[in-house]
């Protein structure tokens, strides 16, 4: 029996058509026209207009409404925005677009002999703003719910430390990008006035001294340090508390790296050794280091430890004649030995001594 498999490209043709920019524009415009019709019918009933439906009383005024609405929305770029990212600016554009054509509409209706009351135009404008804006926000909300539902399993529960502007930006980024699979569960901040309050509907659960309790109580998987201007000493203390929880730990760049006021989610990084030093890192002249180490026999004592193993990694990159790792603990020494062998294969002369 012959088994035919479905062609994924054929199956996705409809979805591709529906996802194209022009189709989305036409769909949105069509929904706006339906909103105008519904708003007019409701406004007529609410304002007590009792004229029978006819070409001169309803149909022509409706056509004028649609034409002016379309021109106004195009001029205000209401069909150009990506409504998955809709916010205050997009809603302001709709508000302006709906208001600026009310006067031309009123004058045109007067010329046509259509005598709707001022109350009608007021009610109708409010309803059109509500319907057209509501359509876009519904689309945005539905898209987010769909994406979050599809990514619900395996999501990482995130605790943000820092309830300032940097923390707000991080939470907003996580909520705007649910495809990252990170759910902001709570915030910690040492400002007593902020306790119990919310940022983007994420509650400030306590202070940094409560890290262990909050992590356990809320089953936190990952901690993000969002304290751009905190001192190195303070950051070091907080990092040590976080590391004791066994959660993944990440941090944002320093305040000078985000002076433009934008914390990009891509800039969030793992905590580096510099974050634990309690001082600014020292810049090393690598060219001088390379000349000093190249073709030399180098012995690293304590080579399996955290500092020693990093020294071995750096020294190996400078092509020594012979690198000797000395440590009294076999597991650590073996681990860095295997790492260097994998990385440099046969290009490094390496010895490991347990003593």
C-alpha positions as CSV (number, residue, x, y, z in Angstrom):
1,X,0.0,0.0,0.0
2,X,1.4,3.4,-0.9
3,X,1.4,6.0,1.8
4,X,1.3,9.6,0.8
5,X,2.6,12.3,3.1
6,X,1.1,15.7,3.3
7,X,3.2,18.5,1.9
8,X,3.8,21.1,4.7
9,X,4.3,23.8,2.1
10,X,0.8,23.2,0.7
11,X,-0.8,23.0,4.1
12,X,0.8,26.4,5.1
13,X,-0.3,28.3,2.0
14,X,-3.5,29.6,3.7
15,X,-1.6,30.6,6.8
16,X,1.0,32.4,4.7
17,X,-1.6,34.3,2.8
18,X,-3.4,35.3,6.0
19,X,-0.2,36.4,7.6
20,X,0.8,38.7,4.8
21,X,0.9,42.5,5.6
22,X,-1.7,43.5,2.9
23,X,-4.2,40.9,3.9
24,X,-3.9,41.9,7.6
25,X,-4.4,45.5,6.5
26,X,-7.6,44.7,4.5
27,X,-8.9,42.5,7.3
28,X,-8.4,45.3,9.9
29,X,-10.0,47.9,7.6
30,X,-13.0,45.6,7.1
31,X,-13.4,45.2,10.8
32,X,-13.2,49.0,11.2
33,X,-16.0,49.4,8.7
34,X,-18.1,47.0,10.7
35,X,-17.3,48.9,13.8
36,X,-18.5,52.2,12.1
37,X,-21.8,50.6,11.1
38,X,-22.4,49.2,14.5
39,X,-21.4,52.5,16.2
40,X,-23.8,54.4,13.9
41,X,-26.7,52.0,14.6
42,X,-26.1,52.2,18.4
43,X,-25.8,56.0,18.3
44,X,-29.0,56.4,16.4
45,X,-30.9,54.4,19.0
46,X,-29.2,56.1,22.0
47,X,-29.8,59.7,20.7
48,X,-33.4,59.0,19.7
49,X,-33.1,59.5,15.9
50,X,-36.3,58.1,14.5
51,X,-35.9,58.7,10.8
52,X,-36.5,55.7,8.6
53,X,-33.5,54.0,7.0
54,X,-33.0,55.4,3.5
55,X,-30.3,56.5,1.0
56,X,-30.2,60.1,2.2
57,X,-30.7,59.5,5.9
58,X,-28.4,56.5,6.7
59,X,-26.7,55.0,3.7
60,X,-25.0,58.1,2.2
61,X,-23.9,59.5,5.6
62,X,-22.5,56.0,6.4
63,X,-20.5,56.0,3.1
64,X,-19.1,59.5,3.9
65,X,-18.2,58.2,7.4
66,X,-16.3,55.2,5.9
67,X,-14.4,57.4,3.4
68,X,-13.3,60.0,5.9
69,X,-12.5,57.3,8.5
70,X,-10.2,55.5,6.0
71,X,-8.4,58.7,4.9
72,X,-7.9,59.8,8.5
73,X,-6.6,56.4,9.7
74,X,-4.2,56.2,6.7
75,X,-2.9,59.6,7.4
76,X,-2.3,58.8,11.1
77,X,-0.6,55.5,10.2
78,X,-3.2,53.4,12.0
79,X,-2.9,50.7,9.4
80,X,0.9,50.7,9.5
81,X,1.6,49.7,13.1
82,X,2.4,46.2,14.3
83,X,-0.5,45.7,16.7
84,X,1.2,42.9,18.5
85,X,3.3,45.7,20.0
86,X,0.5,48.2,20.4
87,X,0.8,50.7,23.2
88,X,0.0,54.2,24.2
89,X,1.3,55.8,21.0
90,X,-0.9,53.5,18.8
91,X,-4.0,54.3,20.9
92,X,-3.2,58.0,20.8
93,X,-3.1,57.7,17.0
94,X,-6.6,56.2,16.9
95,X,-7.9,58.9,19.2
96,X,-6.5,61.7,17.0
97,X,-7.6,60.0,13.8
98,X,-11.2,59.6,15.0
99,X,-11.4,63.2,16.3
100,X,-9.9,65.1,13.3
101,X,-12.5,64.0,10.8
102,X,-15.6,64.8,13.0
103,X,-15.8,68.5,11.9
104,X,-15.4,67.7,8.1
105,X,-18.0,64.9,8.5
106,X,-20.4,67.3,10.2
107,X,-20.0,69.9,7.5
108,X,-20.5,67.4,4.7
109,X,-23.6,66.0,6.4
110,X,-25.0,69.5,6.7
111,X,-24.4,70.1,3.0
112,X,-26.3,66.9,2.3
113,X,-29.2,67.9,4.5
114,X,-28.5,65.3,7.2
115,X,-29.3,67.0,10.5
116,X,-27.8,64.7,13.1
117,X,-27.5,66.2,16.6
118,X,-24.2,67.2,18.2
119,X,-24.9,64.4,20.8
120,X,-25.0,61.9,18.0
121,X,-21.5,62.8,16.8
122,X,-20.1,62.8,20.3
123,X,-21.6,59.4,21.2
124,X,-20.6,57.9,17.8
125,X,-17.0,59.2,18.0
126,X,-16.6,57.6,21.5
127,X,-18.0,54.3,20.3
128,X,-15.8,54.2,17.2
129,X,-12.7,54.9,19.3
130,X,-13.8,52.1,21.7
131,X,-14.5,49.6,18.9
132,X,-11.5,50.2,16.7
133,X,-9.1,50.5,19.7
134,X,-10.7,47.5,21.3
135,X,-10.2,45.4,18.1
136,X,-6.5,46.0,18.1
137,X,-6.0,45.5,21.8
138,X,-8.0,42.2,21.6
139,X,-5.8,41.0,18.8
140,X,-2.7,41.9,20.8
141,X,-4.0,40.2,23.9
142,X,-5.2,37.1,22.1
143,X,-1.8,36.7,20.3
144,X,0.0,36.9,23.6
145,X,-2.3,34.4,25.3
146,X,-1.9,32.0,22.4
147,X,1.9,32.3,22.5
148,X,2.1,32.0,26.3
149,X,-0.2,29.0,26.3
150,X,1.8,27.2,23.6
151,X,5.0,27.9,25.6
152,X,3.6,27.2,29.0
153,X,5.4,23.9,29.6
154,X,9.1,24.4,30.4
155,X,8.8,28.1,31.1
156,X,11.4,29.4,33.5
157,X,10.1,31.2,36.6
158,X,12.0,34.4,37.1
159,X,12.7,36.5,40.1
160,X,13.8,40.1,39.4
161,X,16.0,41.8,42.0
162,X,15.5,45.6,41.7
163,X,12.2,47.5,41.5
164,X,13.6,50.6,39.8
165,X,13.6,51.7,36.1
166,X,16.0,48.8,35.1
167,X,13.7,46.2,36.8
168,X,10.7,47.7,35.1
169,X,12.4,47.5,31.7
170,X,13.4,43.9,32.3
171,X,9.8,42.8,33.3
172,X,8.4,44.7,30.3
173,X,10.9,42.9,28.0
174,X,10.0,39.5,29.4
175,X,6.2,40.2,29.0
176,X,6.7,41.6,25.5
177,X,8.7,38.5,24.5
178,X,6.9,35.4,25.8
179,X,8.8,33.3,23.2
180,X,11.8,33.5,25.6
181,X,10.0,31.1,27.9
182,X,10.6,33.3,31.0
183,X,7.8,34.2,33.4
184,X,8.4,37.1,35.8
185,X,7.0,35.8,39.1
186,X,8.1,38.5,41.6
187,X,10.4,41.4,42.4
188,X,12.7,42.1,45.4
189,X,13.6,45.6,46.4
190,X,15.0,47.1,49.6
191,X,12.9,50.2,49.4
192,X,10.2,49.7,52.1
193,X,7.8,52.0,50.3
194,X,7.6,49.7,47.3
195,X,6.8,46.5,49.2
196,X,3.5,45.0,48.2
197,X,3.1,47.2,45.1
198,X,3.2,46.0,41.5
199,X,5.2,46.7,38.3
200,X,3.4,45.5,35.2
201,X,1.2,43.4,37.5
202,X,4.2,41.7,39.0
203,X,4.3,42.0,42.8
204,X,7.2,43.3,44.9
205,X,7.4,40.3,47.3
206,X,10.1,41.4,49.7
207,X,13.6,42.6,50.3
208,X,17.0,41.1,49.2
209,X,17.4,39.5,52.6
210,X,14.4,37.4,51.7
211,X,16.0,35.8,48.6
212,X,16.2,32.2,50.0
213,X,12.7,32.2,51.3
214,X,11.1,33.7,48.2
215,X,13.0,31.3,45.9
216,X,11.8,28.3,47.9
217,X,8.2,29.6,48.3
218,X,7.6,30.6,44.7
219,X,9.7,27.8,43.1
220,X,12.0,30.2,41.3
221,X,14.2,28.8,38.5
222,X,16.2,32.0,37.5
223,X,17.2,35.2,39.1
224,X,17.9,38.4,37.2
225,X,19.8,41.2,38.9
226,X,18.3,44.5,37.6
227,X,20.4,47.0,39.6
228,X,22.2,49.1,37.2
229,X,23.7,51.6,39.6
230,X,24.3,49.5,42.8
231,X,27.7,49.6,44.3
232,X,30.1,46.7,43.7
233,X,30.2,45.8,47.4
234,X,26.4,45.6,47.6
235,X,26.2,43.7,44.4
236,X,28.7,41.2,45.6
237,X,26.7,40.5,48.8
238,X,23.5,40.0,46.8
239,X,25.2,37.7,44.3
240,X,26.5,35.5,47.1
241,X,23.0,35.2,48.5
242,X,21.7,34.3,45.0
243,X,24.4,31.7,44.4
244,X,23.4,29.9,47.6
245,X,19.9,29.2,46.1
246,X,21.3,27.2,43.1
247,X,19.1,29.2,40.7
248,X,20.4,30.4,37.3
249,X,21.8,33.8,37.9
250,X,21.9,36.6,35.3
251,X,22.6,40.4,35.5
252,X,22.1,43.4,33.3
253,X,24.9,45.7,32.1
254,X,26.2,48.5,34.2
255,X,24.5,51.9,34.2
256,X,27.0,53.4,31.7
257,X,26.2,50.6,29.2
258,X,22.5,51.4,29.3
259,X,22.8,55.2,29.5
260,X,20.4,55.4,26.5
261,X,17.7,54.1,28.9
262,X,17.0,50.9,27.1
263,X,17.7,47.5,28.6
264,X,17.7,45.1,25.7
265,X,16.8,41.5,26.7
266,X,19.8,40.4,24.6
267,X,22.2,42.3,26.9
268,X,21.3,40.2,29.9
269,X,24.3,38.0,30.7
270,X,25.6,35.5,33.1
271,X,27.3,36.8,36.3
272,X,31.0,37.2,35.6
273,X,33.9,37.0,38.0
274,X,34.1,40.8,37.8
275,X,30.7,41.1,39.5
276,X,32.2,39.3,42.5
277,X,35.4,41.2,42.8
278,X,34.0,44.2,44.6
279,X,36.2,46.5,42.4
280,X,36.5,47.4,38.8
281,X,38.3,44.8,36.6
282,X,41.9,45.4,35.7
283,X,42.7,45.6,32.0
284,X,45.6,43.5,30.9
285,X,47.9,44.1,27.9
286,X,47.4,40.8,26.1
287,X,50.1,41.4,23.5
288,X,52.7,41.7,26.3
289,X,51.3,38.7,28.1
290,X,51.6,36.6,24.9
291,X,55.3,37.6,24.4
292,X,56.0,36.7,28.0
293,X,54.4,33.3,27.9
294,X,54.8,32.0,24.4
295,X,57.3,29.1,24.0
296,X,57.9,29.1,27.8
297,X,57.4,26.3,30.3
298,X,54.6,27.4,32.7
299,X,53.6,25.9,36.0
300,X,50.2,26.7,37.5
301,X,49.9,25.7,41.2
302,X,46.3,25.1,42.3
303,X,45.5,24.7,38.6
304,X,42.2,22.9,39.2
305,X,40.7,25.7,41.3
306,X,38.4,28.5,40.1
307,X,41.2,31.0,39.7
308,X,43.9,28.4,38.7
309,X,41.7,26.8,36.0
310,X,40.9,30.3,34.5
311,X,44.7,31.0,34.5
312,X,45.3,27.7,32.6
313,X,42.7,28.6,30.0
314,X,44.2,32.0,29.4
315,X,47.8,30.7,29.4
316,X,46.9,27.9,26.9
317,X,45.7,30.5,24.4
318,X,49.2,32.1,24.4
319,X,50.8,28.9,23.1
320,X,53.3,28.0,25.8
321,X,55.9,25.4,25.1
322,X,54.7,23.3,28.0
323,X,51.8,23.9,30.5
324,X,52.0,22.1,33.8
325,X,48.9,21.9,36.0
326,X,49.7,21.2,39.7
327,X,46.9,20.5,42.2
328,X,46.2,18.3,45.2
329,X,42.7,17.4,44.1
330,X,42.5,15.0,41.2
331,X,38.9,15.7,40.0
332,X,39.4,19.5,39.4
333,X,42.8,19.0,37.8
334,X,41.4,16.3,35.5
335,X,38.4,18.5,34.6
336,X,40.5,21.4,33.3
337,X,43.0,19.0,31.7
338,X,40.2,17.4,29.6
339,X,38.7,20.8,28.7
340,X,42.1,22.0,27.4
341,X,42.7,18.8,25.5
342,X,39.3,19.0,23.8
343,X,39.8,22.7,22.9
344,X,43.4,22.5,21.7
345,X,43.5,18.9,20.6
346,X,47.2,18.1,19.8
347,X,48.5,21.7,19.6
348,X,49.2,21.9,23.4
349,X,51.9,20.2,25.4
350,X,50.1,19.5,28.7
351,X,51.0,17.8,31.9
352,X,49.0,17.3,35.1
353,X,50.6,16.6,38.4
354,X,48.7,15.6,41.6
355,X,50.8,16.6,44.6
